[in-house]
Amino acid sequence: MKSKTTFEHQKMSSNDIACGIITLSDSRKSQKADLSGQYMAEEINSRYTLKSRIIIPDEKDDLIKSIENMIDDDIDVILTTGGTGLDSRDITVETVEALFEKKLDGFGEMFRAKSYDEIGPGALLSRATAGIYKKTVIFSMPGSPNAVKTAFSIIIDELPHFVHHVKK
């Protein structure tokens, strides 16, 4: 059930938003092999503008540089996939959360709750996160296509609403 205020904010929000996708993977080297990135690209292109899509290794400096480059390129929403697990090479969460000026705790909470309904206690392994950095919304989600679909079912329709508030 939506509140009147939420509805009014959504009406004022524009679908004219630019998105960027960053896939973190030490094994996937091509966009064709990046099924999660491909899914995100198709969903973004059907509603908004996909301005950038890249694949980088699980390296902190590469991730920070990629985020900064996308922000410099006027991207409103950055979506990352991969690097959110518990392996020693999984650096996404620590890297982006160190940048966040504001954290959107609800995204990770909702993602894990919805994942629990879908896969059970394995959802606890996910460290999906989101926040705001330099007036840009960043969502970081696991690398599996099913996890990305779950995350998108939560956020895809609300992206303009997020951008509306962040750009104020």
C-alpha positions as a Python dict, from the first residue, in 0.01 Angstrom:
ca = {
    (1, 'M'): (0, 0, 0),
    (2, 'K'): (151, 330, -106),
    (3, 'S'): (116, 650, 87),
    (4, 'K'): (-14, 967, -74),
    (5, 'T'): (325, 1135, -28),
    (6, 'T'): (510, 845, -189),
    (7, 'F'): (269, 852, -483),
    (8, 'E'): (318, 1228, -526),
    (9, 'H'): (698, 1191, -517),
    (10, 'Q'): (682, 913, -774),
    (11, 'K'): (473, 1134, -1003),
    (12, 'M'): (737, 1409, -978),
    (13, 'S'): (1017, 1163, -1055),
    (14, 'S'): (1150, 1139, -1408),
    (15, 'N'): (1229, 815, -1591),
    (16, 'D'): (1506, 1008, -1765),
    (17, 'I'): (1785, 861, -1555),
    (18, 'A'): (2127, 736, -1657),
    (19, 'C'): (2249, 405, -1519),
    (20, 'G'): (2583, 229, -1511),
    (21, 'I'): (2658, -138, -1449),
    (22, 'I'): (2979, -268, -1297),
    (23, 'T'): (3035, -643, -1289),
    (24, 'L'): (3312, -754, -1055),
    (25, 'S'): (3456, -1088, -1159),
    (26, 'D'): (3793, -1253, -1180),
    (27, 'S'): (3654, -1516, -1418),
    (28, 'R'): (3405, -1343, -1648),
    (29, 'K'): (3589, -1142, -1909),
    (30, 'S'): (3321, -1078, -2171),
    (31, 'Q'): (2976, -923, -2159),
    (32, 'K'): (2840, -1234, -2329),
    (33, 'A'): (2958, -1449, -2035),
    (34, 'D'): (2820, -1198, -1783),
    (35, 'L'): (2461, -1321, -1748),
    (36, 'S'): (2384, -1099, -1450),
    (37, 'G'): (2513, -790, -1626),
    (38, 'Q'): (2319, -885, -1937),
    (39, 'Y'): (1996, -919, -1741),
    (40, 'M'): (2050, -581, -1576),
    (41, 'A'): (2132, -418, -1910),
    (42, 'E'): (1811, -549, -2068),
    (43, 'E'): (1599, -433, -1774),
    (44, 'I'): (1761, -89, -1764),
    (45, 'N'): (1734, -42, -2141),
    (46, 'S'): (1363, -123, -2128),
    (47, 'R'): (1292, 163, -1883),
    (48, 'Y'): (1584, 402, -1849),
    (49, 'T'): (1917, 484, -2016),
    (50, 'L'): (2213, 249, -1984),
    (51, 'K'): (2512, 478, -2021),
    (52, 'S'): (2792, 241, -1923),
    (53, 'R'): (2851, -129, -1865),
    (54, 'I'): (3191, -265, -1764),
    (55, 'I'): (3352, -576, -1622),
    (56, 'I'): (3640, -536, -1380),
    (57, 'P'): (3840, -772, -1160),
    (58, 'D'): (3765, -795, -787),
    (59, 'E'): (4003, -512, -702),
    (60, 'K'): (3926, -223, -467),
    (61, 'D'): (4114, 41, -668),
    (62, 'D'): (3946, -66, -994),
    (63, 'L'): (3604, -44, -832),
    (64, 'I'): (3664, 301, -685),
    (65, 'K'): (3804, 429, -1015),
    (66, 'S'): (3505, 287, -1205),
    (67, 'I'): (3257, 448, -966),
    (68, 'E'): (3434, 784, -987),
    (69, 'N'): (3443, 765, -1369),
    (70, 'M'): (3070, 691, -1385),
    (71, 'I'): (2990, 978, -1151),
    (72, 'D'): (3206, 1209, -1363),
    (73, 'D'): (3003, 1086, -1663),
    (74, 'D'): (2678, 1204, -1493),
    (75, 'I'): (2543, 859, -1414),
    (76, 'D'): (2256, 873, -1164),
    (77, 'V'): (2244, 508, -1054),
    (78, 'I'): (2534, 264, -1036),
    (79, 'L'): (2449, -106, -1011),
    (80, 'T'): (2722, -348, -915),
    (81, 'T'): (2704, -726, -932),
    (82, 'G'): (2952, -965, -781),
    (83, 'G'): (3201, -946, -499),
    (84, 'T'): (2946, -943, -217),
    (85, 'G'): (3015, -1288, -76),
    (86, 'L'): (3247, -1417, 192),
    (87, 'D'): (3549, -1515, -19),
    (88, 'S'): (3873, -1331, 47),
    (89, 'R'): (3851, -1172, -302),
    (90, 'D'): (3499, -1033, -238),
    (91, 'I'): (3569, -662, -181),
    (92, 'T'): (3257, -487, -309),
    (93, 'V'): (3074, -430, 18),
    (94, 'E'): (3374, -299, 211),
    (95, 'T'): (3471, -74, -78),
    (96, 'V'): (3134, 87, -148),
    (97, 'E'): (3028, 120, 213),
    (98, 'A'): (3347, 315, 285),
    (99, 'L'): (3233, 563, 17),
    (100, 'F'): (2869, 596, 125),
    (101, 'E'): (2760, 929, 267),
    (102, 'K'): (2426, 767, 349),
    (103, 'K'): (2350, 398, 364),
    (104, 'L'): (2016, 257, 248),
    (105, 'D'): (1986, -23, 502),
    (106, 'G'): (1643, -125, 380),
    (107, 'F'): (1773, -260, 50),
    (108, 'G'): (1997, -524, 206),
    (109, 'E'): (1732, -614, 461),
    (110, 'M'): (1460, -653, 197),
    (111, 'F'): (1693, -841, -35),
    (112, 'R'): (1787, -1095, 232),
    (113, 'A'): (1423, -1136, 342),
    (114, 'K'): (1308, -1197, -13),
    (115, 'S'): (1606, -1426, -79),
    (116, 'Y'): (1523, -1624, 234),
    (117, 'D'): (1174, -1686, 96),
    (118, 'E'): (1333, -1808, -228),
    (119, 'I'): (1640, -2006, -114),
    (120, 'G'): (1622, -2043, 264),
    (121, 'P'): (1907, -1985, 511),
    (122, 'G'): (2164, -1950, 231),
    (123, 'A'): (2035, -1592, 204),
    (124, 'L'): (2249, -1512, 508),
    (125, 'L'): (2556, -1538, 283),
    (126, 'S'): (2447, -1231, 90),
    (127, 'R'): (2587, -895, 183),
    (128, 'A'): (2386, -690, -67),
    (129, 'T'): (2406, -321, 18),
    (130, 'A'): (2310, 22, -111),
    (131, 'G'): (2387, 383, -40),
    (132, 'I'): (2443, 733, -167),
    (133, 'Y'): (2776, 875, -280),
    (134, 'K'): (2816, 1216, -446),
    (135, 'K'): (2442, 1239, -523),
    (136, 'T'): (2457, 900, -694),
    (137, 'V'): (2263, 593, -585),
    (138, 'I'): (2472, 275, -567),
    (139, 'F'): (2320, -72, -537),
    (140, 'S'): (2556, -366, -487),
    (141, 'M'): (2416, -713, -531),
    (142, 'P'): (2549, -1067, -561),
    (143, 'G'): (2675, -1200, -890),
    (144, 'S'): (2426, -1478, -956),
    (145, 'P'): (2154, -1408, -1213),
    (146, 'N'): (1882, -1520, -972),
    (147, 'A'): (2009, -1282, -704),
    (148, 'V'): (2012, -995, -953),
    (149, 'K'): (1654, -1076, -1056),
    (150, 'T'): (1552, -1074, -690),
    (151, 'A'): (1724, -740, -632),
    (152, 'F'): (1571, -586, -942),
    (153, 'S'): (1224, -695, -836),
    (154, 'I'): (1276, -470, -532),
    (155, 'I'): (1440, -165, -692),
    (156, 'I'): (1377, -135, -1068),
    (157, 'D'): (1049, 56, -1049),
    (158, 'E'): (1171, 283, -767),
    (159, 'L'): (1493, 404, -931),
    (160, 'P'): (1342, 737, -1048),
    (161, 'H'): (1205, 794, -697),
    (162, 'F'): (1551, 735, -545),
    (163, 'V'): (1714, 971, -795),
    (164, 'H'): (1449, 1237, -733),
    (165, 'H'): (1536, 1248, -362),
    (166, 'V'): (1912, 1215, -402),
    (167, 'K'): (1940, 1500, -653),
    (168, 'K'): (1756, 1750, -431),
}
